[in-house]
Amino acid sequence: MLNPDQYTTNVATKVGGERVEFAIKLPGQGIDKDETVWLPIDAKFPLEDYQRLIEAQEKSDQEGFEAAGKQLESRVKSCAKDISSKYLNPPKTTDFGILFLPIESLFAEVIRRTGLTEVLQREYRVVIAGPTTLWSILSSLQMGFRTLAIQKRSSEVWNLLAAVKTEWTKYGDVLEAVQKKLNQASNTIEKAKVRSRAVGRKLKEVQELPVKEATAFLPSTEIAEEKEITVEIDSVPGD
């Protein structure tokens, strides 16, 4: 869900203290916003207590089910207390941590317990998360990281847009110059057409000569070319 530079493993949030399994890097909100604030995430596996609860439920053992439920609540509170005492250290960390339960059914059972999640948040500043819930939390944080990245690079974006605008203006000037040249060429061609039509109208008034007589006045292109070639050969020095 996160890039390697957005979280760290085995982080010591207290001097000489124990290391939390995972900690997400969050930007500081004080004077030095480049300072990292850690969000501790610790995975807990109270599977034995949960398994006893399931077995009692399958056997329809009401007393065993209630006892296993209380034991599970006690175990979860103990896990939350460990996270609070070992890893929470504001302002170096957030003022709350996340207790990750890796099984959805276990997570559902814990939040089903009346008032348990409220106690964990109020007394220990710990939030319970299952696989799906943690996914949602990380997705929200990812969006926050993207927004932060945009804010940090907003000046670069504006500079890039300014450069693009400048180049686009130059490109428009070039297109305008090309358009002028094309218009000039088009106008010249149009004037040539007008003169051609005028000459054509005048020539209609001239009586056509027979082909032989016309050839005598205007030699064909092939004959003219041959005469030019002969003249050029005869004029070469030394021949």
Disulfide bonds with the S-S distance in Angstrom:
none
